[in-house]
Amino acid sequence: MEFGICAPLKKVPLLKQLGYNYIESSLSRLAGLIPAKTNEYKKLLADYDLPLPVCNCFFPPDITLSSPNTNSKLIKDFTHNALTRAKELGVQICVLGSGASRSIPQDTPFNEGMNQVAQAVAMIGDIASQYGIIIAIEPLNRRECNNLNTVKEAAQLCRQLDNNNIKVLADLYHMNEEKEDWGILEEINGMLVHIHLSAPDGNHCRFFPAPGDIYDYSPFMSSLRINGYNKRISIEALYRDFDSEAQAAIKMLHQLFN
């Protein structure tokens, strides 16, 4: 099992020092990089021997996958540009959460909007195949998005699209918010390619896990073990003091999974 954290690339030196295996960073930010900045980040990753195998935050909120104003060419062009940068930096998986982009407007019939989302995901998966990158659909709780709220729903779309470049992510926080049965993780071993972990606070918020926190991770961990999952786990959460909380979090991850 490898452990990482969602953070800006400037945190690479710290994460290497703390013993993380990799960093996960924002794809939408990488998309806007000029070549010189891309090369600077490539050198930073190489100098510290800390890879960037995963990106989250696929789209900026002004690119919509489902609305009367959805622009397929804009989605296509952005995806090509973003994945070009990602490939240059060694990215293997791009997480497609992007709740603002994915949400279906209230004035759009849900089934029509869902068809638009599915078509967009299919197109993104086809483009990703040209770069050797996997797209991981991230289920988001209904406070953040009005579709694909559960791992079960994401897995259904994955099956429907039948594209080897489209897989599923499971995020403990979103599953907890949706009260989804952890057992679904035991049923999707061929689809599950990435995990996001945090400590839900019971008040619709999440923080870095730490030794001594009161959240019971055991049902989630048990289902992951039955699934046979042994890939990457990234912390994605809020924090008050990144440096100290990242240090505590890596200790907690080793306690939980090693």
N, C-alpha and C positions, 0 to 999 in steps of 0.2 A: 504494500500500500504506500502511495506517495501523498504527501501533505503539502498543500499550497494555501494561498490566501489571495483574495481579490483586493488589489491595491494598485496605486499608480506606479509606473515603472521606476520612479525615483526611489522607491522603497527596496529595490533589488539588493543593495549592499546590506541593509539591515536584515532582510529575510535570509540571506545567505549566512550571515553571522548567527542567526537564531536557530538555524538547522532546518529550514523549510526546503523542500525538494524542488519547488517551482513557484512561479508567480502567475496569477491570472489577472488580466487587465482588460480595459475597455476597448472593444473593437471600433466603436463609433469614433473614439478619439484617435485611434491609429489611422483611420481612414483619411483624416485630414493632414497627415504628416507630409512634409516635404521630404524629398530624398535625403537631404543632409541630416535631417532629424531621425529618419529611419535608420540611417547608418550609425548615428550616435547611439541609438538604443541597441542596435545589433552589437556594437562594440561593448556596451555596458553589460549586456547579458553574457557575452563571451568572456569578458574580463573576470566576472564573478562566477562563471560556470553555473549560472542559474537559468534554466530554460523558461520560455513562455509558451507552453504547449496548449493553453486554453485561453480564449477570450470570452468575456461576457458583454452585456450592453451592446447588442448587435446594431440596432438602429437608433438614430436620434429621434426625438418625439415628433418632429415635423414631417417625417416620412411615414405615411399611413399605409397599412396593408389592406384595410377594409373601409372604404368610404366612397361616396360619389366622385370624390376628387382623387382617388387612388391613381397613381401614375406608374404604370408597369415599367416604363423605360427608366424612370428615376430609381425605382427599386433595383432594376437590373444593373444600371450603371454604378450605383452606390455599392452594390454587392461585389461587382467585379473589382472596383477600386479598393474596397476594404479587404477583400481576400487576397489581392495582390500584395498589399502591405503585410497582411498576416503571414502569408507564405514566406515572405522575405525574412520574417522574424522567427520562423520555425513553428508557427501555430499549427496544431493538428485538429483541434475541436473548437468550433465557434458556437456559443450558447445563444439560442434564439428565445429570449424572454421578451424584452421590449414591450411592456404592457401598454404604454401610450400608443405605440405604433400598431399594436395588434388588436386593440379594443375595437369593437364594432359600434359605430355611432347609434344613438337611440332611434334616429329616424330611418335606419336601415333595417329591413327585416332580418332577423337573426340568421335564418338559413341561407339567405343570399350573402350576408356578410361572412358567414362561416365558409361558404364556397370560395369567396375571394381570398380569405386567409389561407385555405388549403391550396389554392392555385399559386399564391405567392410563395408558400413554403416549398411547394413542388419545384417552382422555378429556382428558388434559392438553392435547393438541394442539387439540382442539375448543374448550376453554376459551380457550386462547391466541388463537385466531382472533377471539374477541370483543374482544380488546384490541389486535389488529394486531401481535402479538408472535410471533416464530418460536421454536420449540423445537429446540435442537440436541442430538441424542443424542451423548453423549460415551462412546466406548468406553474401558473401564478395564481395566488388566491384571488377570490372575487372582489376584494377591496382594491386590487391593483389591475385587474383585467376581467373582462366579461366572457372570456372563452378559454378553452383548454386550461381549466382550473385544477385538474387532477392528473396524476400520473396515468390513471386508467384512460382518460380522454386523450392524452398525448400519445399513449401506446396505440389507441384505436386509429388515430390519424396516421401514425407511423405505418401501421399495417395497411391502411387504405392507400397510401402513396406508394408503398412497396419500392422504396428507393434505398439502396445500401448506404447512401450518404446521409440519410435522415434517421436519427436515433433519438433517445430520450434521456433527459436529466431528471434526477429526483432531488428536491430541495426539502430538507427536514422541516424548515420553517413553514413553507407553503403547504406541505402535507399536514402539518399540525394545525394550521389555520383552517384548512378544509375538513379536518377530522377524518382524513382518508385512512382507510385500513392499511397498516404497514404491510400486510400480506401481499399487496399488489406487487411489491418489489420481488417477491419470490416467483412471480409469474412472467417476468419480462427479462430474464437473464440474457437473452440475445439482443435486447434493445438498449439496456442500461449502460451508458458510456461515461457518465460523470455524476458527481455528487456535490451538492452545496450543503454545508453544515453551519449551524448557529445554535445559540441558546435562546429559545423563545421565552419571553418574560411573562406570558399570560395576559398581556395587554396590547396585543397586536404589534409587538415590536420584537426585535432580536438583537442579541449582543454576541460578542466573542465568547465561546465556551472557555471555562476556566476551572481549575481544580476547586472543588467545594461548591460549585453551583448546584442548584437544586433540581434542574431538569433531569428527567429520567430518559436517558438515551437508549436504554437496553432493548426495548421492542424494535426500534429502528435498526440497531446494530444486529439484532438476531435475524431479522429479515434479510439484511445485506449478506450475512454469512450464509444463509440458506440459498440465496441467489448465487453465491460464489463470487461476488464482486470483490475484486482485488486491485482496482485501478486507482484513480486519483480522487482525493477528497479536498475540496476547497472551502475555506471559511469565507462566508459572505454575510456580513453583519455590520451593525453600527458599532461605534466605539467612542470612548471619551478621550483616551490616551492611546493612540495606535501602538506606539513602540512597546509600552509595558504590557498592554493587553495581548499583543501578538506573541510576546514572550511566554505569557501564561497559557495562551491558547495552544501553542505547539506542545507544551507539556501535557495538556489535557488530551490532545489527539493521540499522543503516544500511550497514555493511560487507557484510553478507550479501545484502541485498535491493535495494540501490540502486546 
